Amino acid sequence: MMNYIRSRAVDKVRMLAEERGGKGYKWTVLLIASIGSLMGPLDSTIVSVTLPTISHELGMDYSTSVWVPTAYLAVTAALLLTMGRLSDVRGLKPIYVAGFGLFALGSLLCSLSQNGEQMILFRGLQGIGAAALMATATALVTDAFPPQERGKALGINAMSVYIGLSLGPPLGAFLTGTLGWRSIFWVNIPIAATVIILAQWKIAKPSRPRPDTRFDLAGASSFAIGLVAFLIALTFGESWGWTSAFTLGLIILAVAMFTTFVITEGRLGKCAMFQLDLVTRNRLFAAANLSALLNYTAYFGVSFILSFYLQRVLGMDLYTTGLVLLSMPLVMSVLSPISGWMSDRVGSRALASAGMFIMAAGLLLMSTLTATSSAAEVVAWFVILGVGMGLFSSPNTSAIMGCVEGDRLGVASGTLSTMRTVGQSMSLAIMGALIATASSTELVSALFMGAPLPPGTADEDFIRGMALAFRVSAGIAVAGALASLARGRGAPRSCPPDRRPDGPAGGVKGGGRR
């Protein structure tokens, strides 16, 4: 009952905000949040194409330079849940604004780096800001839009994520070629300044500040340490050896910290950073987040592996490879708002599950690629994969954000972003390990370093490993589809009536099939 009353109060704040900012208030919030959703993925991919140049100028060897993307990814992933909880306690707006401020500061310091150690440290600072942006952007959109328009709005927001992922490599190459590598960090600063001003001016006063709530430091620290240890083990396990003392030590540390986290959260109950009833009593939340984890585990490494295949096996130049790789995110960008709009009317279960099955089909088709395949064939299978991802993402996100109480939107958004980031890391690690199994560890090292192929290694070795990786990924996608189906047909009882599409604030016929 208290959750229902609180959520009704949130809706009242939303209506007052719209009266203050006009009918366009929710679209202004969507614009502000979507820029934040774009910047995090953009900065994770814009560095990839520029990393060899950065490493050369700052005198970094491979073992050091690999920490530049890893520091950003690990810090972002470790703090997403923490930032989500902080936004529930302190309000979405201040955490979002502070996140952009830290992101801009980290970008400025990265551009001024004089050695590898400084670059790694400042990329970690960027990661703190990115975690705040990614954990609150989806919650801001959910808070601003009524249930019957939530899927459409979140679809547009998801489109900005895919634009960021797509825009990063070509923008990084262009800026580096014209202004030097430091310019890839400069571009973030004016964007951040503009968004901070807009957010302070346009976004309503935080609707859910709860300064009297004690922050769960034990839960936040145990989760962050455990996740960082797990991600580092995944990232470097192939080069260090999966059975090496250091890799096994990190995995043991991760298990211990996650166990501590679960025990701590169970004891704290309502005061916990992550209240376990979100998983134990909300089947939709648990199933949709699990399917999101499996979704990103299944598909994220595909672009990286195919980039190697297109250039090394089919002999395409960098420009043509970039055009081929753009086919999937472009389809995802177009389809995400459409599938979000459809989920407002037919629910998320059928769309998200069908999307995962289509992804599995696309991955199986990709496993048939050979040394004589054409670019058109690769694009066709890529488009099928993009259709599946476009059908899955927006409805699944809408379901997750719509099945929690208003005062837990930040945690829900942070949880979903954590699933995405961990899934991305797992995808690269699993595909790399499978290729090594079918061919050799030396080939995988060359793959990740961009080095020449080891002597005597035939293209067929890589193709055989790639086919195995894609078949296993197809199986993971099927598991994700089954997890998506397990969410059930109706909204969970824990969901307040005014947060359901068929509740008092919605009124959309048939929209309750989340």
N, C-alpha and C positions, 0 to 999 in steps of 0.2 A: 504493500500500500504506500509506504514511504517513497519507494522508487517511482511509483506512478505519479504521486504528488510532485516529486522533484522534477520529473520529466515534463509534467504540465507547466511547471514554472519555467523550464527551459524554452518550451514553445512560446510562452508569453514574452520572454526576453527576445526571442527571434522575431515575433510580430512587432514588438516595439522598435527593434533595430530596423526592420523593413519600413516602418512608418518614418523613422528618422532619415534613412538613406534612400527612400523611395522603393518602388517595385523592383528596381534593378539591383537591390542590395545583395541578394543571393548570388547573382551573376558576377558581381564585383568580388565577392568572397571566393567564388570559383576561380576567377582569373588569378587572384593573389595566391591561392593555394596551389593552383596548377603550375605556376612559375616555380614554386618550391619543389613540387613533384618532379619537374623537369631538371632542376639544377643538380640534384643528387646523382641520378643516373648519368647525366651529361658529364659530370666531373669524374665519374668512375671510368668512362670510356674515352674521354678526350685525352687522357694521359697515356693510354695504351699505345697510340700511334707515335707519340712524341718521346716515349721512354728511352729509346736508343740514343736520341740526341741529348736528352737530359743526362743520361748516364755518362756519355762521352765528355760533356762539358764540365760535369762535376766530379769526374774521375772515379765513378762507381763501377765495381765489377758486377758480374751477374748476381752473385749471392747477396750483394748489398742492394742493387737496383730492384730486385724482386720485392723488397720490403716497401717500396714506394706505393704500389697498389695495395699490398697486403695491409699496411698500417691503416690506410683509409677504410678498407673493407672491414677489418677486424674491429676497429673502434666504433664504426657505424653500427655494425651488427650487435656489438656488446651493449650499446647504450640505447637501442631503440625502445626496448621495454621500459627502461628507466625513464626515458624522456616522455613516453606515453603516460606513465603513472604521474610524473611531475605535472604534466599538462592537466590531468584530472584534478590534482590537488591545487595547483596555482592558477589554472585557467589556460585555455588553448592559445589565446593571443600573445601573452607575454613570452611563453616558451617558443612560439613560432618566430617572433621578432628577435628574441635573443639568439635563436639558432641561426638566423640569417646574419646577425652581427658577427657571431663567431666564425661562420662560414666565410664572410668577407675578410675578416682579420687573418684567418688561416690562409686564404688565397693570396693576400698581399705579402705575407711572410714567405710563402712558397716562392713567389716571384723574386724575392730578395735573397733566397738561399745561396750560400757560397760553397756548400759541401753536401755530401750525401746524408750525413747525420742530421743537419738542419732540415733538409727536405723531408726526411722521414718523420721527424718530430712535428713539423708544421702540417704535413698531410694528416697526421693523427688529430691535430686541432681542427682541421677541416672536417674530419670524420665526426667530431663531437657536434659541430653545427649541422652537418648533414643528417645526423640521427634525430636532432630536434625537428628539422624540416619534414623528414619522411614520417616521423611518428605522429605529427599533428596535422599535416595537410589533408589527409583523408577525413580525419575527425572534423576539421573545419567545414569541409563540404557537407558532411552528414549533418552537422549542426545547423547549417544554413538552409538546407532544402527540406521540404515536407516529404514524408515517406513515398507519396505517389510519384515524385520526381527524382528520387534518390538515385535510382539505377542509371538514368540518363546523365545526371550530373557526375556521378562517379565514373561513368564511361568516358566522359570528356576528360576528367582528371587522369584516368588511366592512359588515355591517348597521349597526354603530355609526357608520361613516363617513357613511352615507346619513342616519342620524338626525341627525347633526351638521349636515349640509347642509340638512336640512329644518327643523330646530328654530331655526336662526339667525335668519332674518327675523322670524317671529312673536315669538320671545323678545326680540329687539332692540326691536321695536315696543312690546311690553308694558313692558319695563323702562324704556325711555326715556319712555314716557307716564306712568309712575307714580313713578319715582325719579330721572329725568334720565339723560342720555346717559352720564355717568361710571359708572353702575351696570352697564353692559354689560361693563366691565372688572373691576369688583369681584367679580362672580360667579365668575371664574376662580380667585381666590385661595384660598377655603376648599376648593374641589375639588382644587386642586394640593396643598395642605397634607395633605389626607386621603390622596391617592394616594401622595405621598412617604413618609408614615408606613407605609402598607400595603406599598409596594414594599420598603422597608428591612427590614420585619418578616417578610414572607412570601416574597419571591423569593430563591431559593437563591444562594449565593455564585457570582460570575461563573465560568462554566465554560470560558471561552476567553480569559482575559487573556493578552496577549503583550507585556509591557512592553519586551522586548528588541528588538522590531521597530521599525525607524526609520519615522517617519511621512513620507509622500510630500508634502512641502510644495509642491514645484513643480507636481505634478499637481493638487493640491487648489486652489491659487491660480489656475492657468491655466483649469481647468474652471469655477471660480466666476466669474471675470471674464468669460469667454466667454459663460456662460449669462445673467448679469445683462445684458450688452450686448445679447444676442439678445432677451431678454424686454422690455427697455425699448424696443427698436426695434419689436417687435410691438405693444406697448401704445400707443405714441405715434406710430407711423408714419402713421396716418390723419390725425391733426391736424397733424403736422409736414410731411406730404407724404412719400410713399414714395421719391421721388427727391431729397429734400432732402439737403444736405451732411451734416447731423447724423445723419439716419437711415442713409444709406449708410456714414458713418464708423463707426457702431455695428455695422453688419453686417460690415464689413471687419474690425473689431476682434474680433468674435465668431469669424469664420472663422480668423483668425490664432491666437487663443487655443485654439480647438479643435484646430487642426493641431499646435500646440505640445504640447497635452495628449496627443494620440495618439502623437507621437514620444517624449515623455518616458516614457509608460507602457510603450511597446515596449522602451525601453532598460533600464528598471528591472526588468522581468520579475516575479519573485515578490515583490519589494519594492514594487511599484507600488500606488497607491491602488486603481486599477481594473485588474485583470489582464485583458488583452485576450483571453485564451483563453476567457473567459466568453462572448464573442461569436463568436470565430473557430472554436472547437472544440465549442461547446455549442449545437447548432441549436435545441433547445427553448427555452433561455434567450433567445437572440436573437429567435426568432420570436414568443414569447409577449410579450416586452417591446415589440416593434414593434407587435403587435396592440393592446397596451394604449395605446400612444401614439396610434394611429389611432382607437381607441375613444373616448378622451376628446376628441380633435380633432373627431370626428363629432358628439358629442351635447351637450357641456357648454354651448355657447352657446344651446341650444334654449330653456331656461327663461327666459333673459334676453330673447330675441327675442319669445317668446310672451307674456311679461309686458306688453311694449309693445303687442302685437297685441290682447290681451284688454282692456286699459284704453283704448287710443286708438282702436282700430277697432271693437271690439264694445261698448265703453262700459260695461264691468263695473267695479264699485267695487273698492277694494283688498282688502276681505275676501273677496269672491267669487273674485277673481283668485288669492289665496293658496290657497284651497281647491282650485281647479282645478290649480294648480301642484304641490300636495302629492300628486296622484294618482300621478305617476311615482316619486318617492322612496319612497312607501309600498309600492308593488308591489315595488320593488327591495329594500326592507328585509325583506319577507316571503319573497321568493324566494331571496335570497342564501344563507341557511343551508341551504335545501332543495337548491339546486344544488351547494353545497359538499359536502353529505352524499352526493349522487348521484355527484359526481366521485371520491369515495373508492372507489366500486364500479365505475364504468364508465370512468373516466379523464376527462381534461379536454378532449381534442381535439374530440370531437363536440359537447359542451355549449357550449364557448366559441365554436366556429365557428358553430353554429346560432344562438347569441345574437346574434352580429354580423349574420348574415343577417336575423334578425327586426328588429333595429334599423334596417337599411337599408329594410325594408318600412315600418316605422313612420315613418321620415323622408320617404319618398316619399308616404305618405298625408297627412302634414302639409303637404306642398307643394301639396295640393289645397284648402287652406283658403281661404275667400273672405270678403268683407265681410258675408255673410249666414249664415255657418256658426254652428252652435249650440254652447253650452258642452259638451253631451253628446258632440258630434263631437270636440271638442278633447280631452276626457277619454279617449275611446276610443282615439285615436291615441297619446295620452300613455301609456296603460296598455300598449299594444303595445311602445312604446319601453322602458318600465320592465321588461317581461318579458324583452326582449332583453338589457338591461343586467344584470338579475338572473341570467340564465343564464350570462353571460360572466364576470363579475368574480371570483367565488369560485373556480371551477375554474381560471381563468387564474392567479390569485394562488397557488393551491396548487401548480400545475405549476411556476411560477418558483421558489418557495421549496423545493420538493422535488427540484430538479434540480442543486443546488449542494452543495458540501461543507459540513460543519458550521461550519468556521472562516470561511466567507464569507457567512453568513446576513445580516449587517449590510449588506454591499455589495449583496446581492441585493435586500433590502428598500429600501435607499436608491435603487437604480436604478429599481425599480418606482414608487416615490413621485415620482421625478424625471420619469418618463414621464407620470405623471398630471398633475403641475403644468404641465409644458411643453405637454401636450395641451390643458389648459384655456385657457392663454393663446393658443395657436394657433387654437382654436375661435372665441374671441371676435374675434380679428383677421381670420380668414378670412371669417366671416359678416358682419362689419362692412364689409369691403372689397367683398364680393359685393353687398350691399344698395346700397352707394354706386354700384357699376357699373350696377345696374339702375334706380337712381333719381337720387340726388344726394348729394354730400358733406355738404351742409347738413342733409339729413334724418338722416344717420348721426350728425352732431354733436348734433342734437337728441335722438336716441335715447339716446346715451351720457350726455348731460347731464340728461336728463329735462325738457328745455325744450319750450315750445310748438312745434308744427310750423311750418316756414317757410311764409310766405304763398304761397298758390297750390299747395301740395303736396297732392295728393289721396291718399286712403287706398289707391287702386289702385297708386300708385307704391311704397308700402311693401310691399303684398301681393306685387307682382311681384318685388321684391328678396328678400323672405322666401322665396318659392317657389324662386327660384334658389339661395339659400343652403341650403335643405333638400335640394334635388336633388343639389347638389355634396357635401353631407355624407353623403347616402345612398351616393354613389360612394366616399367615403372609408371608410364602414362596410364596403362590399363588399371593398375592398382590405384592410381589417383582417381580414375573414373568411378571405380567401385567405392572408394571413400566418399566421393561426391554424392553417389546414390544413397549412401548410408545416412545422409543428413536428415532423411525423412521428408514428408510432404507438408507438414504444418509448421507454424512458428512455435518455438519452445514456450513453455509456460512462464519461464523467467522473463520473457520479453514483455515489457509493459504494453498495454493496448495501444497507446498513442505512438508507439515506435513501429507498429506493424502497418504495412500498406493497407490492410483492411480494418485498421483500428479507427478510433474517433477522429484522428487527424488525417486519415487517409481517404477512406471511402472508395477505393478502387475495387471494383468487383473482381473477385477471383485473385486479387493480389496477395492473398495470404499464403499462397503456396511458395514458401521460401525454400 
